[in-house]
């Protein structure tokens, strides 16, 4: 039986002071099981990016805590947080952030170098359908192909959590569905816990767990018992 893996407890975060103080997270609570595909939905200003930064150990909350497999981030020093990010997290961004003077294989190998237990680089390249492109440079690839490389760089680390921040935001409809299907395949094949931030309501249909955020709090926290595949999505 899946156990609670990621726990967010009474998370609060504000920026600024005095009259300029802005509450971004106002007591956020939820948990995610290991291996779940979890979608965080919310409009701009709902706290999604701040939440991801706190889960990633980049920002610290004013109150509350984040726990990964029982370990609280607030109890980690800077060295431990760096190791946590290297060993346990993989990131897929809206912008691909590839290294322009490295080819596809080398960009993916960068992720492998950061892990103590990386996946086989050639297997990941094959899973992502990049065999014919592995010696090409980012400038020679389409947007969808570059995002595949970005996913490969994150997945090859064999991370506990794959954090996806609007991964289809810069892609067309067809390519978006292909990328979502690849993330879905990686979730099934490698059992990574997926935390995906998106404003696209349609994507919630493929998730195990859907959390809707608004004004820094969780408004809905639902388990999806009738999820569909990425290729069945329509928007």
MOHU-V738214 format. One line per field, one symbol per residue. phi: phi as a letter, one per 30 degrees, with the letter a starting at -180 (. if undefined). Layout:
# MOHU-V738214
phi->???
This chain:
# MOHU-V738214
phi->.dcdccbcbhdbabbibidddbdccbjdbabbddidcccccldejdjdddddddedidbcddbiacbchjcdddccdddddddeddcccbcbcdcdhdddccdedddddeddddcdbdddedddededicedbdcdcedccdeddddddedddddddhddbcccchdcdccdeddedddddddddddddchddccccacdeddedccdbbcccahibdcbbbcccbdcdedddba
